Amino acid sequence: MPTVRANGIEIDYRLDGDGPEVLVLVNGLADAKESWAAQVPAFAERYRVLSYDNRGVGGTSAPPGPYTTRLMADDLHALVEALGIGRFHLLGTSMGGMIAQEYAIAHAERLRSVALCNTYAWPGPYCLRMFQLWRELVPVLGVGFTQREILLWAFTTRFVEERPEECAAVEAELAANPQPADAYLAQLSAIETHDTRGRLAAVACPALTLVGEQDLIIYPDLSRRLHDELPRSTWAEVPGGHACLWELPDAFNAAVLTFLAGLGADAG
């Protein structure tokens, strides 16, 4: 994949589709741009889709941490500037949704819309306790083991029970995650410290707040608090949990595309 020098690091990215408008995808914790494999074909039928690796993962540089979501939003801004991209639609999931919030606050004029999926404005005590366990697990058992454990929280019981071959394949992929432990912990710090409460009124563009109905990691009440602070947010629920975009991609993709199609002049 091509790379560009932006915000002091090398950022690995790819472009798909040739639609008249650009849709930028931002990954979650420990996920590389390939994690959008179930979304890119559907989105690229209508949009020019930019996906990329956040700092600390995939082919992008992994400088010493800790990182913040604002720092990674600065990476995104430098990337779109380097690629000559004007106004665009932005979609982030989980940590990517936190990065997207910071981008939308800092650069509202650059966005046609923003979709914030399975994410929060602030983690609260439940998520912070969970993240502390991950912080303790990774140095001892590694990123792959921790990702395997998270599978049980991210996917639904139905997926594990009814799709055992797919579940085994996902577990094997998670176990093979090559992200270094220090880079994982640097990204983890970003989601632990993320806090956009009281600043979301600056997000002037239309927003979508999307949740997986059975999300156990970033439970829907957290996303609802985010939605309530956004001035122009549409609420959407889709089947599945935190990994709904992988477990049930058709429903996830349809919800995003329906939101984008309904923008009309709002996204002009």
Buried (B, 14 or more C-beta within 10 A) or exposed (E): BEBBEBBEBEBBBBBBBEBEBBBBBBBBBBBBBBBBEBBBBBBBEBBBBBBBBBBBBBBBBBEEBBBBBBBBBBBBBBBBEBBEBEBBBBBBBBBBBBBBBBBBBBBEEBBBBBBBBBBBBBBBEBBEEBBEEBBEBBEEEBBBBBBBBBBEEBBBEBBBEEBEEBBEEBBEBBBEBEBBBBBBBBBBBBBBBBBBEEBBEBBBBBBBBBBBEBBBBBBBEBBEBBBEBBEEBBBBBBBBBBBBBBBBBEBBBEBBBEBBEEBEEEBE
